[in-house]
């Protein structure tokens, strides 16, 4: 499983997903509402997965 997770660190599609997640956190930080709250949770989960992928790739 760690090999698959490490491959995410170099996947271009997942890098784009993490960039989108970062933009959600930065640009929607003052927005309120249930949908925005779910988007922020989605963004944090993807960023944490990417950080784990970087950790396991080294």
VEXGUMI-140668 format. One record per residue (C-alpha): residue number from 1; residue in three letters; x, y, z. Coordinates in pm, 1 decimal, always signed. Layout:
# residues N
<node><num>NUM</num><residuo>ALA</residuo><xx>X</xx><yy>Y</yy><zz>Z</zz></node>
...
END
This chain:
# residues 58
<node><num>1</num><residuo>UNK</residuo><xx>+0.0</xx><yy>+0.0</yy><zz>+0.0</zz></node>
<node><num>2</num><residuo>UNK</residuo><xx>+282.7</xx><yy>+240.7</yy><zz>+72.5</zz></node>
<node><num>3</num><residuo>UNK</residuo><xx>+413.4</xx><yy>+190.3</yy><zz>-281.9</zz></node>
<node><num>4</num><residuo>UNK</residuo><xx>+81.7</xx><yy>+301.7</yy><zz>-427.3</zz></node>
<node><num>5</num><residuo>UNK</residuo><xx>+69.4</xx><yy>+597.1</yy><zz>-190.0</zz></node>
<node><num>6</num><residuo>UNK</residuo><xx>+424.1</xx><yy>+696.5</yy><zz>-286.0</zz></node>
<node><num>7</num><residuo>UNK</residuo><xx>+328.1</xx><yy>+696.2</yy><zz>-655.1</zz></node>
<node><num>8</num><residuo>UNK</residuo><xx>+71.7</xx><yy>+969.8</yy><zz>-586.6</zz></node>
<node><num>9</num><residuo>UNK</residuo><xx>+352.0</xx><yy>+1215.9</yy><zz>-514.3</zz></node>
<node><num>10</num><residuo>UNK</residuo><xx>+452.9</xx><yy>+1209.5</yy><zz>-881.7</zz></node>
<node><num>11</num><residuo>UNK</residuo><xx>+112.0</xx><yy>+1177.7</yy><zz>-1045.4</zz></node>
<node><num>12</num><residuo>UNK</residuo><xx>+30.4</xx><yy>+1493.6</yy><zz>-1244.9</zz></node>
<node><num>13</num><residuo>UNK</residuo><xx>-344.0</xx><yy>+1451.9</yy><zz>-1201.8</zz></node>
<node><num>14</num><residuo>UNK</residuo><xx>-314.0</xx><yy>+1426.5</yy><zz>-825.0</zz></node>
<node><num>15</num><residuo>UNK</residuo><xx>-84.8</xx><yy>+1730.4</yy><zz>-814.6</zz></node>
<node><num>16</num><residuo>UNK</residuo><xx>-356.9</xx><yy>+1927.2</yy><zz>-995.7</zz></node>
<node><num>17</num><residuo>UNK</residuo><xx>-611.8</xx><yy>+1798.6</yy><zz>-742.5</zz></node>
<node><num>18</num><residuo>UNK</residuo><xx>-393.9</xx><yy>+1912.2</yy><zz>-453.0</zz></node>
<node><num>19</num><residuo>UNK</residuo><xx>-350.1</xx><yy>+2254.5</yy><zz>-612.8</zz></node>
<node><num>20</num><residuo>UNK</residuo><xx>-728.1</xx><yy>+2282.9</yy><zz>-645.4</zz></node>
<node><num>21</num><residuo>UNK</residuo><xx>-764.3</xx><yy>+2181.4</yy><zz>-280.0</zz></node>
<node><num>22</num><residuo>UNK</residuo><xx>-515.4</xx><yy>+2447.5</yy><zz>-176.3</zz></node>
<node><num>23</num><residuo>UNK</residuo><xx>-708.0</xx><yy>+2709.0</yy><zz>-374.4</zz></node>
<node><num>24</num><residuo>UNK</residuo><xx>-1032.6</xx><yy>+2605.0</yy><zz>-204.0</zz></node>
<node><num>25</num><residuo>UNK</residuo><xx>-874.4</xx><yy>+2662.4</yy><zz>+135.3</zz></node>
<node><num>26</num><residuo>UNK</residuo><xx>-718.7</xx><yy>+2996.2</yy><zz>+39.3</zz></node>
<node><num>27</num><residuo>UNK</residuo><xx>-1000.9</xx><yy>+3152.6</yy><zz>-159.9</zz></node>
<node><num>28</num><residuo>UNK</residuo><xx>-1301.8</xx><yy>+3019.5</yy><zz>+31.8</zz></node>
<node><num>29</num><residuo>UNK</residuo><xx>-1174.9</xx><yy>+3070.6</yy><zz>+385.0</zz></node>
<node><num>30</num><residuo>UNK</residuo><xx>-1435.6</xx><yy>+3337.0</yy><zz>+467.9</zz></node>
<node><num>31</num><residuo>UNK</residuo><xx>-1730.7</xx><yy>+3160.3</yy><zz>+310.1</zz></node>
<node><num>32</num><residuo>UNK</residuo><xx>-1989.4</xx><yy>+2997.0</yy><zz>+530.6</zz></node>
<node><num>33</num><residuo>UNK</residuo><xx>-2235.0</xx><yy>+2719.4</yy><zz>+469.3</zz></node>
<node><num>34</num><residuo>UNK</residuo><xx>-2257.7</xx><yy>+2344.6</yy><zz>+467.2</zz></node>
<node><num>35</num><residuo>UNK</residuo><xx>-2132.9</xx><yy>+2292.1</yy><zz>+111.3</zz></node>
<node><num>36</num><residuo>UNK</residuo><xx>-1830.4</xx><yy>+2514.0</yy><zz>+170.7</zz></node>
<node><num>37</num><residuo>UNK</residuo><xx>-1759.8</xx><yy>+2326.3</yy><zz>+492.6</zz></node>
<node><num>38</num><residuo>UNK</residuo><xx>-1761.4</xx><yy>+1995.9</yy><zz>+299.9</zz></node>
<node><num>39</num><residuo>UNK</residuo><xx>-1531.0</xx><yy>+2145.5</yy><zz>+36.7</zz></node>
<node><num>40</num><residuo>UNK</residuo><xx>-1286.0</xx><yy>+2250.7</yy><zz>+306.1</zz></node>
<node><num>41</num><residuo>UNK</residuo><xx>-1289.6</xx><yy>+1901.3</yy><zz>+456.4</zz></node>
<node><num>42</num><residuo>UNK</residuo><xx>-1231.0</xx><yy>+1755.2</yy><zz>+107.2</zz></node>
<node><num>43</num><residuo>UNK</residuo><xx>-937.7</xx><yy>+1991.5</yy><zz>+58.2</zz></node>
<node><num>44</num><residuo>UNK</residuo><xx>-773.6</xx><yy>+1911.2</yy><zz>+390.3</zz></node>
<node><num>45</num><residuo>UNK</residuo><xx>-805.1</xx><yy>+1536.3</yy><zz>+329.7</zz></node>
<node><num>46</num><residuo>UNK</residuo><xx>-640.3</xx><yy>+1562.3</yy><zz>-13.0</zz></node>
<node><num>47</num><residuo>UNK</residuo><xx>-356.9</xx><yy>+1776.2</yy><zz>+119.9</zz></node>
<node><num>48</num><residuo>UNK</residuo><xx>-294.0</xx><yy>+1529.5</yy><zz>+404.3</zz></node>
<node><num>49</num><residuo>UNK</residuo><xx>-291.1</xx><yy>+1236.4</yy><zz>+162.0</zz></node>
<node><num>50</num><residuo>UNK</residuo><xx>-40.1</xx><yy>+1419.7</yy><zz>-55.6</zz></node>
<node><num>51</num><residuo>UNK</residuo><xx>+183.3</xx><yy>+1492.5</yy><zz>+243.3</zz></node>
<node><num>52</num><residuo>UNK</residuo><xx>+172.5</xx><yy>+1123.4</yy><zz>+332.8</zz></node>
<node><num>53</num><residuo>UNK</residuo><xx>+263.2</xx><yy>+1037.2</yy><zz>-25.7</zz></node>
<node><num>54</num><residuo>UNK</residuo><xx>+564.5</xx><yy>+1266.0</yy><zz>-10.6</zz></node>
<node><num>55</num><residuo>UNK</residuo><xx>+667.5</xx><yy>+1108.4</yy><zz>+319.5</zz></node>
<node><num>56</num><residuo>UNK</residuo><xx>+647.7</xx><yy>+752.8</yy><zz>+184.8</zz></node>
<node><num>57</num><residuo>UNK</residuo><xx>+823.4</xx><yy>+836.5</yy><zz>-142.1</zz></node>
<node><num>58</num><residuo>UNK</residuo><xx>+1147.8</xx><yy>+930.1</yy><zz>+32.5</zz></node>
END
